[in-house]
Amino acid sequence: MTDSHLTRRRLLRYGAYGAGAAALGGTAASWERLTGADIPGRDDGSLVVATLGPAYGPEAIRTLREGFRELHPDIKLQINAVQAVDWSDFFAKILTQVAAGTAPDLVYVATEGVQLFAQRLGVALDKWVKRDAAELKEYFADVHPSLVESMMYEGSLFQLPVEFNAADMYLNRQVLRRAGAQYPPADWTRDDFTSLLRDMKQASGSRFTPYFWTNRLWGGVVPWLFANGTNLLAEAKAPGGEWLWDSFYPAGQRAGRGGGFRWTTPQATHDRVEEVYDYLASLVRDGLCTRPEGGNGQNLIGVFSTGRVGVTPAGGFWAGGLHLAGMERDGFDVQYFPRWRTQRMQYGAAGYALLRTSKRQEEAWEFIKYAARKDTLTRLFTTNQTTPARRSMLTAGRYEETGPAHWRVFYDTLDRFPGTGPIPAPPQVAEVEQLLLKHTGTALASSRSVRPALRRLQGDLEKAMERDA
Amino acid sequence: MTDTRTPPARAERPEAPPAKHAPRPSARDRGTRLLATLFLAPTILGIVVFTVVPIVGSVVLSLFHWNVIDSPRFAGGSNYGAVFGDETVLVSFRNTLVFMVLAVALQLLVALALALTLTGRMPGWLRSVFRSAFFFPLVLSAASISVVMKYLFNQDFGVINWLLGFVGIAPVPWLTSENAAMATVVLVYVWQQFGFSFLLFVGGLNNIPKEIHEAAALDGATGLRKHLSVTLPLLSPTLLVASVVGIINALQVFEQPYVLTNGGPGDSTRTVVMVIYETAFEQLRFGEASAVGVLLFVLIMAVTALQFRLSRRFVHYQ
């Protein structure tokens, strides 16, 4: 028979268990721990700004924060550097914050996301730009209208560009000397470029690849499409925007400007697009360039600085990158992208986008203006990690330590070729980029695979563009 | 005459009289149950919060169109229709199955071969060195390993092709050819993962009584015959565990193909989990991504159930 009564010993034991559990629970409850309120900037009255982590290190963030505090001591600022490998990864993380209900007030957005944010999340800056026109005159006078136009969507302005990078051609001076070649002239052609690659290959042997490129939307196939006078998606301009052009730009500069770019119709099977792919396939076949999957930005600096690559497309950001990697200022140089049918070039720009969910829109506008000031950008872009959107900031002094010698190429890509425009980035950009990368890899497997791959690219792009972003 | 082979009839079993009330558990039993429940509660809570709720959430989300930014819209089964009509999704399922077969087979083979080698005659310290070396890759981050491997396998600048060049072998397109890319991803994956199966096999081999091997030796079984007739059948429960875990992991592979090839060239190494990530976080079609996730869940359940069904025939418990 079992005794159902508790003995004193058992009672004491369970009492001890209970006391132990209560002590443990009490300790856990009183422990300082993270809660939803600890998410930086959440519900503490701060203006929250999300920036791309790798582009904005701790020093840059401190500079931004302290400069803003001096101007606006009444506005509490929280800058979150979101770590991401590229813009696409950055957007994914920002959208996760939006989904979680912790959207920042401002997001640093590059061309890739301008239209997506403008269409779905952004607030047009028009009313503030009109209100503070006098204050902004100096800014617009210093920034090329194409950069501003790239931040417009359907007639409204959504960001003030603070930086940009066009795809110019970097050349390794050591490899040029080895090939007995000269620094190419500004009006060099695609054929000159091919001859240079052949000379480099001949002089450097089998463990050398003359042209290195990365399969991505910015700087991959697209610069060649622009040079050949075409694009992946047919490019048009939205109507509108006169309110801005007439207020800030002289007649010569505002001619042909509109309310922002429109990319709607895929044209992957157009003759000129096929020509570009045929040309790149021929370079791969002849061992003159890396296969698209082989190249990525991570190993590029290493192979370029050690002379295992001769030429690669990159923006002003690479001047600082090569300097940090230990390359001497005369070890490399930069020239415009070679001419094909045109010498029009592609770029990507970035600035701060104001989110609709923000409850601090006035404060956010103050930050946008502050972030576009020359003194702010000068303090921020000290290492030539990008090309400032302000023309006046590109000076000989800025590039004295890092190089390259022909640093004027960076901004002159806009001034000398005014048709230079942004990479095609409609609201469906993520899918467009993914399809471009996938089918480019297949297309360049051999010269026979170009057309079938482009037909599939065309079909997939049509489906993607029909989809709602 | 009674047929002794006939199982005892139900009527022959003594039947217990139907109890009006189940016997009341003692206070000690109640206390033990309470303690057991308390100990299990955190695990159960964890499973409910982090497994059951997300699964149910995914099933619900798969019935909606949702792009994170706007409110979800009910879609019925249209997400599943879209998924079945999407060539990329179908290719990713094919790739994942091919990957699973290659990776699990190679992983089990390598792990078993090394475990058998290490349980043979060998100084203890050397055995420890090998065990640690084989297990070490498992504790590293798959993404970090893949980044390093991407450098090593680079066609133009990689160390592997550089070394092959010394013996006159032309650069191999490890990651840039549709045929070679999947094989390279499998190799990298197996290199990292086989340590887990290896440890299971070492444990399983050590649990096989020596007397059985001695008896087999007395019967004349040696070498391969001994392993096929004695070791493998006795190791079959461990093989089942290793293959079930291996298959479930392989069906969810993401980091290696994402970092090494980004699914390319073309779609040749695009896996189901990559498609889920791209559809959800890059293309903002969370409903479709959830539908693919639900299908993957069903596939994993089906494959695991099939394994356990087959195990009744092939697994021998001592």
Chai-1 contact restraints between the chains, C-beta under 6 A:
chainA,res_idxA,chainB,res_idxB,connection_type,confidence,min_distance_angstrom,max_distance_angstrom,comment,restraint_id
A,T2,B,S26,contact,1.0,0.0,6.0,A-B,restraint_1
A,S4,B,A27,contact,1.0,0.0,6.0,A-B,restraint_2
A,S88,B,E282,contact,1.0,0.0,6.0,A-B,restraint_3
A,A92,B,F281,contact,1.0,0.0,6.0,A-B,restraint_4
A,L95,B,V68,contact,1.0,0.0,6.0,A-B,restraint_5
A,V98,B,V68,contact,1.0,0.0,6.0,A-B,restraint_6
A,A99,B,V68,contact,1.0,0.0,6.0,A-B,restraint_7
A,R120,B,I69,contact,1.0,0.0,6.0,A-B,restraint_8
A,T209,B,D156,contact,1.0,0.0,6.0,A-B,restraint_9
A,T290,B,D156,contact,1.0,0.0,6.0,A-B,restraint_10
A,R291,B,T176,contact,1.0,0.0,6.0,A-B,restraint_11
A,E293,B,L175,contact,1.0,0.0,6.0,A-B,restraint_12
A,E293,B,T176,contact,1.0,0.0,6.0,A-B,restraint_13
A,E293,B,G264,contact,1.0,0.0,6.0,A-B,restraint_14
A,E293,B,P265,contact,1.0,0.0,6.0,A-B,restraint_15
A,G294,B,N154,contact,1.0,0.0,6.0,A-B,restraint_16
A,G294,B,Q155,contact,1.0,0.0,6.0,A-B,restraint_17
A,G294,B,D156,contact,1.0,0.0,6.0,A-B,restraint_18
A,G294,B,T176,contact,1.0,0.0,6.0,A-B,restraint_19
A,V303,B,F157,contact,1.0,0.0,6.0,A-B,restraint_20
A,A430,B,E282,contact,1.0,0.0,6.0,A-B,restraint_21
A,A430,B,Q283,contact,1.0,0.0,6.0,A-B,restraint_22
A,E431,B,Q283,contact,1.0,0.0,6.0,A-B,restraint_23
A,G441,B,G264,contact,1.0,0.0,6.0,A-B,restraint_24
A,G441,B,P265,contact,1.0,0.0,6.0,A-B,restraint_25
A,G441,B,G266,contact,1.0,0.0,6.0,A-B,restraint_26
A,T442,B,G266,contact,1.0,0.0,6.0,A-B,restraint_27
